[in-house]
Amino acid sequence: MGKTISAGTVIVGSGACGATIARELAKKGESVVVLEKGRDHTWPIGTPMAYATMYDIMKSREGIIVRRGVTTGGSTMVYSGNAYDPPGFINHELGIDLSQEVAETKGELNIRPVPEAFMENYTGTQRLVNAAGELGYAMKPQERFVDYEKCVPGCDSCLFGCRRGAKWTARNYLDDAVALGARLVTRCNVRKVLVSGNRAVGVMADTPSGTLRVGCNRVILSAGGIGSPEILRRSGIHEAGRRFFTDPMSVLVGVMKEGKGTFREMTFTVADASNGGEFVFGNTGAVNGFVAQIAALNLSFLRQGIHMKRLAGMFVKLCDDPVGSIDENGVFHKTFTRRDERTMAKGIKIATDVMTRAGVDASTISVAKGIGGHPGGTCAMGTVVDNTLRTSAGNLYVCDNSVMPKSGGIPPVLTLIALGKKFARTLDNKRGLNGKGL
Ligand SMILES: Cc1cc2nc3c(=O)[nH]c(=O)nc-3n(C[C@H](O)[C@H](O)[C@H](O)COP(=O)(O)OP(=O)(O)OC[C@H]3O[C@@H](n4cnc5c(N)ncnc54)[C@H](O)[C@@H]3O)c2cc1C
């Protein structure tokens, strides 16, 4: 049995961009419905069970793993919580100045580096920082979306979700939107946008109680780098789904010859991002390093026994070439180009050198290679959407990581919140996000 409802604006997806846009439009008093494929999970938050519930772990036809969050709040429920300013190309090449929205967000969410008092507890991480310094690299404290008053230094569960509410997630903005009158429908898998002429008139979705049709004046897809192109392609916009990038991350762990590793030390508290935009490397907590090896099926690693307290971890995150593709059924192709392979090998070599200098036994180092976590590029500005983020159907927009024409190689959430705010505030302005007109 089908059900029909109506709304002014339908937003598909409640992640970094969807929740931000919903909150902005609800603040203006607009009628908004947010349709979210995932559940509003509560119990697995903060436990490794999050991998079996809130995570969606996918594999490309060529075997490359990509992770995303499918739950209210989207991938921010399972993100690390690191905040990076927008990559330079957004202003210099796309002409979109997000500086005002970034400054506003940093102030509003009190984004700041990991405090000295936390860093003092992280002796394993300090060994890595010192070793990196001796080799001529600078792993510096990172800015994070974390309220350190609520955070416990020895927790390191950000990637499983934060049960203390210390890590900002898009659920915070979603809650604001709902309090301001937005409606939220969870377990609602949007199949396609209903288009009549060149206008979107609604969406059709699968729910546990049958098909849901939502009639509306405007559709905004914020279903992420995988979800948005699937929906567009099912809706007849076949240019979507190309230029797929993922910012693959390689995670290394090994056993310290003596003393403690990075057990109970927060992941991604220090990093060096100065490698010409090619890659970022930093520290990984022992448990996250261990879980990454399991996810990558590096089971030989277990043969040496589990020395959790002596494990030390690092990661290398790559800015990959946008050469993958995804179809309407979520089948995707993604390989690493020769340049990607070369750059990743360079980063892994540096991380290995840092770890061994810090006291890790080189023969114990295991590498989970190239796990993607920032899917994007698939509804790129300039090809699938214009500079107002509009598709070929006049009132159908996309705003999420899929509109980025290339990877910035750095964690994108701060950029996406700023983009979502700017987009929502300039939505009816024909001059578009860069103010230069169409
Ligand atoms: C393990 C991990 C760690 C990360 N760490 C960081 C970090 O430290 N800092 C950082 O900046 N970034 C980080 N990221 C990346 C970041 O979380 C994402 O890039 C960002 O959340 C993308 O925002 P989005 O709005 O494009 O999509 P998402 O936040 O993924 O939201 C998309 C939403 O759409 C929903 N959806 C999908 N398809 C449909 C459909 N058909 N119908 C209805 N709803 C649908 C999804 O369930 C999801 O809720 C990390 C990601 C991962 C996986």
The ligand as an ORCA input file, in Angstrom:
! r2SCAN-3c Opt
* xyz 0 1
  C      35.207      6.421      8.998
  C      35.096      7.837      8.476
  C      35.838      8.854      9.111
  C      35.732     10.169      8.635
  N      36.409     11.186      9.292
  C      36.227     12.465      8.885
  C      36.801     13.554      9.629
  O      37.475     13.376     10.643
  N      36.552     14.825      9.202
  C      35.814     15.079      8.086
  O      35.672     16.250      7.738
  N      35.270     14.072      7.368
  C      35.432     12.795      7.753
  N      34.806     11.779      7.084
  C      34.049     12.089      5.856
  C      32.704     12.743      6.130
  O      32.036     12.118      7.209
  C      31.851     12.715      4.874
  O      32.641     13.112      3.773
  C      30.660     13.669      4.982
  O      29.846     13.311      6.072
  C      29.865     13.646      3.693
  O      28.730     14.466      3.838
  P      27.529     14.297      2.821
  O      26.488     15.260      3.239
  O      28.071     14.354      1.447
  O      27.028     12.779      3.036
  P      26.695     11.952      4.350
  O      27.119     12.659      5.590
  O      27.233     10.587      4.131
  O      25.101     11.919      4.339
  C      24.370     11.262      3.330
  C      23.069     10.754      3.933
  O      22.195     10.347      2.884
  C      21.573      9.132      3.259
  N      21.148      8.442      2.022
  C      21.917      7.830      1.109
  N      21.168      7.323      0.121
  C      19.891      7.625      0.418
  C      18.636      7.351     -0.201
  N      18.558      6.668     -1.366
  N      17.499      7.786      0.397
  C      17.549      8.466      1.566
  N      18.713      8.765      2.200
  C      19.865      8.352      1.626
  C      22.635      8.399      4.044
  O      22.059      7.410      4.880
  C      23.261      9.542      4.833
  O      22.582      9.774      6.055
  C      34.893     10.460      7.524
  C      34.151      9.443      6.922
  C      34.241      8.139      7.390
  C      33.410      7.061      6.736
*
